Amino acid sequence: MVKHVPFYQDINPLILSNFPIISKATFNANFADLNEAGIMRDVAYNFALHAEQTGQFRAKLRGLTVGLSTGTSGNRGVFLVNNTEIAQWVAMVFVRVLHLNVYRRQRIAFVFRTNSNLYQATSVGPITMRFFPLDLDNPDVLNDLADFNPTVLVAQPSALIRLAGYKKRGGLSLIPGRIISIAEVLTERDRAYLMGIFETVIHQVYQCMEGFLAHTCALGNLHVNEDVVYWEKRYLDPDRCAGGTAGPPSRFRATEPPEKRRYHPILTDLARQTQALIRYELNDILVEPDAPCPCGSPFTHIGQIEGRADDVLVFLNEPSRVVVLFPDLVRRAVCDSSDTIVQYVVYQLNYQTLIVYLDETLLPDSTLCRTIHTKLTALLIQHGIASIFINFLPYSQREPETKLRRVKRNPSLLYPES
């Protein structure tokens, strides 16, 4: 499709390295020149937003389905797909994620922020699909979900945790045979909690505006869909990748610590027809595994999705040198404080202040708060960061957001690469 996209007209398409690595900002700024129809980003965005607000999800723009990402970092992405691309997505999800048998009756519940053509298009034969809103405080939504009695439940971790809470307290009877986590980072702590309540493996889909990137194998480990996505890496450790350029794919590095194995993925979607996604760098922070997956898949194994660059905490140490703390380190400090912690968020307000939002039932426990304070302080000191104020507030007082992020910072505190 490159020859039909103005952005790449002067590039020899036979050599991938000829193509520049592009960021989300570059992609958005050149939106019209990166899609075959020449549709402007503002036009597509307003069209999709109107469809969301009016519920007209079957509407199309010049024969194309237009969708919006949830906008984790505040800037919602816009994607365009044609009917063939939708059919390909449906087929891949059916086979690789849902493991559906068209001869067996299945009920699939999507608990999402908004509905879409992508989900409505797959209600066929004995397979019934239904969309449920994220309004899980509404008894009608919970009753409808219980009455539907899904055999497959697809939702983001924050929604799954809330449903698990209702189930644990006896307020919701759900026994799905397959649960799929999407959209948000699924931490090991949250996955273990969900598996304990639902008594089944929690599968994941790594999918975003940029495409269907990875899914879990039978063992619950993520693998890149390398038959449709070419995968490059830009390592975050400067010793691994001189100059910050893209490194070659690697399978695992058992002898290296996690800080040496973090990277930003750079993807090229081999199946896209409407929008060109070539050497597109995500700001997601992934970690290579320390061992190959026992399932034997030849596809690249993602050890962990740690978060986004927006989730990295940024501090100044005594000589005013910038020091970063990756989200997994912060999550571990909190979770290692007690097995009773389920709902929490750590928010960096400024260079001197952290706010820990904790479940209201746990806040009166002064011993627990002191333990969290001690572990976070020890982590900060270990990285040369001192004199940080750590405050505790009720979980209900955190800033509302479309995606749960356990660790995040004030957007005014810029990541060193920004």
NORQUI-V29145 format. One record per pair of residues at least 6 apart in sequence whose C-alpha atoms are under 6 Angstrom apart, sorted by the first residue. I is the first residue (numbers start at 1). J is the second residue. D is the distance in whole Angstrom. If there is no record, write none. Layout:
I/J/D
I/J/D
//
This chain:
4/36/6
5/34/6
5/36/6
6/33/5
7/33/5
7/34/6
21/279/5
21/280/6
22/280/5
23/281/5
31/41/6
32/38/5
32/39/5
32/40/5
34/275/6
34/276/6
35/274/6
35/275/4
36/274/5
48/66/6
48/67/6
51/57/5
57/116/5
57/117/6
58/117/6
64/81/6
64/82/5
65/80/6
65/81/5
66/79/6
66/80/5
67/78/6
67/79/5
68/77/6
68/78/5
69/76/5
69/77/5
69/209/6
79/209/6
81/274/6
94/100/6
105/126/5
105/127/6
106/127/5
106/151/6
107/128/5
107/129/6
107/150/5
107/151/5
108/129/5
108/150/5
108/152/5
109/130/5
109/150/6
109/153/5
110/131/5
110/132/6
110/154/5
111/132/5
111/133/6
111/155/5
112/133/6
112/134/6
113/133/6
113/134/6
123/129/5
150/176/6
151/176/4
151/177/5
152/176/5
152/178/5
152/179/6
153/179/5
154/179/6
154/180/5
155/181/5
155/182/6
156/181/5
156/182/5
156/183/6
156/184/6
157/181/6
166/172/5
179/202/5
180/202/6
180/203/5
180/204/5
181/203/6
181/204/5
182/204/6
182/205/5
203/216/6
203/220/5
204/215/6
204/216/6
205/214/6
205/215/5
206/213/6
206/214/5
207/213/5
213/224/6
213/225/6
214/223/5
214/224/4
214/225/5
215/222/5
215/223/6
216/222/4
216/223/6
222/301/6
222/302/5
223/299/6
223/300/5
223/301/4
223/302/6
224/299/6
224/300/5
228/270/5
228/271/6
229/268/6
229/269/5
229/270/6
230/267/6
230/268/5
231/267/5
232/249/6
232/265/6
232/266/5
233/246/5
233/247/5
233/263/6
233/264/6
233/265/5
233/266/6
234/246/4
234/247/6
234/263/5
234/264/5
235/241/6
235/262/6
235/263/4
236/262/6
236/263/5
237/260/6
252/289/5
252/290/5
252/291/6
253/290/5
254/290/4
254/291/6
261/287/5
261/288/5
262/286/6
262/287/4
263/285/6
263/286/5
264/283/6
264/284/6
264/285/5
265/281/6
265/282/6
266/279/5
266/280/5
266/281/4
267/279/5
267/280/5
268/277/6
268/278/4
268/279/5
269/277/6
283/308/6
283/309/6
284/307/6
284/308/4
285/306/5
285/307/5
285/308/5
286/304/6
286/305/5
286/306/6
287/303/5
287/304/5
288/302/6
288/303/5
289/303/4
311/407/6
311/408/4
312/325/6
312/326/5
312/327/6
313/324/6
313/325/5
313/409/6
314/323/6
314/324/5
315/322/6
315/323/5
315/351/5
316/322/5
316/323/6
317/384/6
317/385/5
327/407/6
333/375/6
333/376/6
334/372/6
337/371/6
337/372/6
343/359/6
344/357/5
344/358/5
345/356/6
345/357/5
345/406/4
345/407/6
346/355/6
346/356/5
346/407/5
347/354/6
347/355/5
347/408/5
347/409/5
348/354/5
348/409/4
348/410/6
349/410/5
352/388/5
353/388/6
353/389/5
353/390/6
354/390/5
355/390/6
355/391/5
355/392/6
356/392/5
357/392/6
357/393/5
357/394/5
357/395/4
358/394/5
358/395/5
359/395/5
360/394/5
//
